[in-house]
Amino acid sequence: MPDRKHFGQADSGPWNPKQYLKFGDHRLRPAIELLERIPLESPKLIFDLGCGTGNVTRIVAERWRSARVYGVDNSTEMLQKAQDQPLPIGWIEADIENWTPDEVPDLIFSNAALHWAERHQDLFPRLTSFVNRGGYLAVQMPLSWDATSHRLMRETLADGGAAGRPLGTAAFRQAVARRWVEDAEFYYDVLVGDARSVDIWQTEYLQVLEGTDPVLEWVKGTGLRPILNGLENDERDVFVAEYRRRLHHAYPVKPNGCTLYPFRRLFIVVRV
Ligand SMILES: C[S@@+](CC[C@H](N)C(=O)[O-])C[C@H]1O[C@@H](n2cnc3c(N)ncnc32)[C@H](O)[C@@H]1O
């Protein structure tokens, strides 16, 4: 079985496990629906890329008990939390964009992580090239570009300051407005050449969230991080106050106290 810990690179960034796990059930469901579409019976070696706190890695390891399973992530904070997982999973600190497996895996799995990596036209074929013949690459990523919550992030940066002024520098606004995930057809075209089969689908979940400012709390755990980390303190406060106001308007609280937050996700299962 793998070592429980072999990472030791420099601190890779301020991911906050507690914030991310606030909506654990909603974040887990797509991972389980992705897993259900992988028809492998007894893979020997599995890597979970962008494993975070290891909650999904544990479910992967539970499904294929005889497999050696490794979680790969570049956040020391997330990997430290992953150490609490009860199964003998190996944790590797590495950047997905440069990572190469030591041995040939039967499955590379990645839930809600590859959108943080760039150059998908190179990354996806690179990942499938690592996989054993007959094995799978299985990926889920959020399709958040068109979501109102994410459009409001860009708009609030553009005109949410005093008297409608922009917040942050033009270069910063451009950098955080990266379109993280391409259309489904892009992935089909990139992957079909080396694949035996490519299964791609999208699902929109009507997430029923509870609590105060739930959409703000949701994006704070993921997509809002680059903005919150990049703005100076005073601008960050202005941004959050204005963004919260716009979110309230866009996602009104229902009489029962719940807030509906539609969220689309893209699923890709490639047989190599
Ligand atoms: C939204 S979390 C998903 C965690 C886990 N897969 C899950 O489903 O709960 C995204 C994870 O990807 C990791 N990540 C982002 N960019 C990465 C990169 N370039 N290399 C390795 N990990 C990365 C983050 O540190 C974070 O733990």
The ligand as an SDF file (V2000), in Angstrom:
LIG
                    3D

 27 29  0  0  0  0  0  0  0  0999 V2000
  -12.6120   22.2470   -5.7830 C   0  0  0  0  0  0  0  0  0  0  0  0
  -11.3460   21.3020   -5.0490 S   0  0  0  0  0  0  0  0  0  0  0  0
  -11.8500   19.6300   -5.4320 C   0  0  0  0  0  0  0  0  0  0  0  0
  -11.3430   18.6380   -4.4500 C   0  0  0  0  0  0  0  0  0  0  0  0
  -11.8090   17.1970   -4.6580 C   0  0  0  0  0  0  0  0  0  0  0  0
  -11.4500   16.6730   -5.9530 N   0  0  0  0  0  0  0  0  0  0  0  0
  -13.2970   17.0600   -4.4340 C   0  0  0  0  0  0  0  0  0  0  0  0
  -14.0070   16.6700   -5.3530 O   0  0  0  0  0  0  0  0  0  0  0  0
  -13.7580   17.3450   -3.3140 O   0  0  0  0  0  0  0  0  0  0  0  0
  -10.0370   21.5850   -6.2100 C   0  0  0  0  0  0  0  0  0  0  0  0
   -8.7060   21.0280   -5.7630 C   0  0  0  0  0  0  0  0  0  0  0  0
   -7.8020   21.1150   -6.8750 O   0  0  0  0  0  0  0  0  0  0  0  0
   -6.5290   21.4740   -6.3840 C   0  0  0  0  0  0  0  0  0  0  0  0
   -5.7590   22.0710   -7.4710 N   0  0  0  0  0  0  0  0  0  0  0  0
   -6.0440   23.1960   -8.1560 C   0  0  0  0  0  0  0  0  0  0  0  0
   -5.1060   23.4240   -9.0870 N   0  0  0  0  0  0  0  0  0  0  0  0
   -4.2180   22.4200   -8.9990 C   0  0  0  0  0  0  0  0  0  0  0  0
   -3.0130   22.0990   -9.6940 C   0  0  0  0  0  0  0  0  0  0  0  0
   -2.5740   22.8630  -10.6830 N   0  0  0  0  0  0  0  0  0  0  0  0
   -2.3470   20.9950   -9.3210 N   0  0  0  0  0  0  0  0  0  0  0  0
   -2.8000   20.2060   -8.3070 C   0  0  0  0  0  0  0  0  0  0  0  0
   -3.9390   20.4540   -7.6160 N   0  0  0  0  0  0  0  0  0  0  0  0
   -4.6360   21.5550   -7.9520 C   0  0  0  0  0  0  0  0  0  0  0  0
   -6.8110   22.4400   -5.2430 C   0  0  0  0  0  0  0  0  0  0  0  0
   -5.7370   22.5250   -4.3580 O   0  0  0  0  0  0  0  0  0  0  0  0
   -8.0560   21.8200   -4.6260 C   0  0  0  0  0  0  0  0  0  0  0  0
   -7.7400   20.9410   -3.5910 O   0  0  0  0  0  0  0  0  0  0  0  0
  1  2  1  0
  2  3  1  0
  2 10  1  0
  3  4  1  0
  4  5  1  0
  5  6  1  0
  5  7  1  0
  7  8  2  0
  7  9  1  0
 10 11  1  0
 11 12  1  0
 11 26  1  0
 12 13  1  0
 13 14  1  0
 13 24  1  0
 14 15  1  0
 14 23  1  0
 15 16  2  0
 16 17  1  0
 17 18  1  0
 17 23  2  0
 18 19  1  0
 18 20  2  0
 20 21  1  0
 21 22  2  0
 22 23  1  0
 24 25  1  0
 24 26  1  0
 26 27  1  0
M  CHG  2   2   1   9  -1
M  END
$$$$
